[in-house]
Amino acid sequence: ELPTVIVTIIPIEQLEGRICTRLTDPNLCHIYVVEEKQALLEYSWGPEFELQKGMTFDKFDWRRVNLLPEQRQNLEQAFRLALDFAKSPEGWLVFMGVTGCGKTHLAAAIVNYRYQANQ
């Protein structure tokens, strides 16, 4: 039960049963529905996300020199999984790790990839 933010365009009632049950449990979740009269037609990061705009797969450095070989291999695997997910998203992809390991960069890279592909 770690603090988590979930964003979806699918109504909660249409999610898989177990997930729906957890998300509608008032002891676990606070649900806020953002009403938008019309879908946004233009992709843009808000000004508070200026850094994320530049987070792409091309700019992700999984070959960092300060890593042990097994850490570098793990980071390369995370990079490849994120790129595969960006190309063909299915299910969920969860990144876990310490601060500064690249989770946000990979998540933003997925978003940027999908938007650049008009998806």
LUMBA-554658 format. One line per 4 residues: number of its first residue (from 1); their letters; for each residue x negated, y, z negated of C-alpha. Coordinates in nm, 3 decimals, decimal comma. Layout:
N
NUM> A> X/Y/Z  ...
This chain:
119
1> ELPT> 0,000/0,000/0,000  -0,264/0,251/0,108  -0,154/0,600/0,210  -0,066/0,573/0,578
5> VIVT> 0,088/0,794/0,845  0,285/0,626/1,122  0,402/0,809/1,432  0,643/0,646/1,675
9> IIPI> 0,874/0,748/1,956  1,077/0,433/1,901  1,364/0,456/1,650  1,272/0,263/1,336
13> EQLE> 1,574/0,037/1,378  1,426/-0,090/1,705  1,095/-0,197/1,550  1,019/-0,558/1,459
17> GRIC> 1,225/-0,674/1,159  0,953/-0,698/0,894  0,803/-0,363/0,991  1,149/-0,203/0,995
21> TRLT> 1,219/-0,339/0,647  0,893/-0,198/0,507  0,937/0,140/0,674  1,294/0,184/0,552
25> DPNL> 1,207/0,096/0,192  1,244/0,430/0,005  0,995/0,312/-0,257  0,723/0,282/0,009
29> CHIY> 0,800/0,538/0,278  0,913/0,891/0,334  1,056/0,927/0,683  1,057/1,256/0,865
33> VVEE> 1,223/1,271/1,207  1,098/1,550/1,429  1,378/1,661/1,654  1,260/1,775/1,995
37> KQAL> 1,524/1,894/2,239  1,308/1,814/2,537  0,994/1,608/2,583  0,672/1,802/2,608
41> LEYS> 0,574/1,812/2,971  0,220/1,927/2,916  -0,047/1,745/2,720  -0,227/1,963/2,474
45> WGPE> -0,396/1,930/2,139  -0,298/2,199/1,892  -0,567/2,447/1,784  -0,623/2,252/1,463
49> FELQ> -0,737/1,956/1,676  -0,999/2,139/1,882  -1,265/1,884/1,789  -1,050/1,588/1,899
53> KGMT> -1,003/1,733/2,249  -1,365/1,648/2,325  -1,359/1,300/2,173  -1,373/1,073/2,476
57> FDKF> -1,517/0,730/2,542  -1,797/0,890/2,745  -1,905/1,093/2,443  -1,889/0,808/2,190
61> DWRR> -2,237/0,692/2,086  -2,228/0,332/1,970  -2,605/0,303/2,026  -2,688/0,520/1,725
65> VNLL> -3,052/0,480/1,627  -2,989/0,485/1,252  -2,786/0,161/1,257  -2,891/-0,192/1,181
69> PEQR> -2,851/-0,431/1,477  -2,538/-0,593/1,332  -2,384/-0,250/1,264  -2,457/-0,142/1,621
73> QNLE> -2,302/-0,465/1,751  -1,992/-0,406/1,537  -1,961/-0,048/1,663  -1,999/-0,164/2,023
77> QAFR> -1,723/-0,420/1,967  -1,495/-0,150/1,820  -1,571/0,070/2,122  -1,485/-0,209/2,368
81> LALD> -1,164/-0,297/2,181  -1,058/0,069/2,182  -1,130/0,104/2,554  -0,939/-0,216/2,635
85> FAKS> -0,649/-0,093/2,422  -0,652/0,245/2,599  -0,634/0,071/2,936  -0,355/-0,164/2,834
89> PEGW> -0,200/-0,082/2,496  -0,011/-0,367/2,338  0,072/-0,415/1,973  -0,125/-0,225/1,712
93> LVFM> -0,492/-0,139/1,685  -0,617/-0,047/1,338  -0,961/0,097/1,266  -1,101/0,066/0,915
97> GVTG> -1,436/0,189/0,793  -1,631/0,444/0,595  -1,624/0,816/0,662  -1,817/0,909/0,974
101> CGKT> -1,826/0,565/1,136  -1,624/0,669/1,444  -1,260/0,580/1,365  -1,121/0,923/1,451
105> HLAA> -1,335/0,954/1,764  -1,212/0,619/1,898  -0,848/0,698/1,815  -0,873/1,039/1,985
109> AIVN> -1,051/0,881/2,283  -0,756/0,644/2,327  -0,512/0,936/2,324  -0,726/1,139/2,566
113> YRYQ> -0,766/0,840/2,799  -0,390/0,774/2,809  -0,307/1,139/2,876  -0,573/1,171/3,145
117> ANQ> -0,412/0,868/3,309  -0,071/1,042/3,282  0,053/0,774/3,048
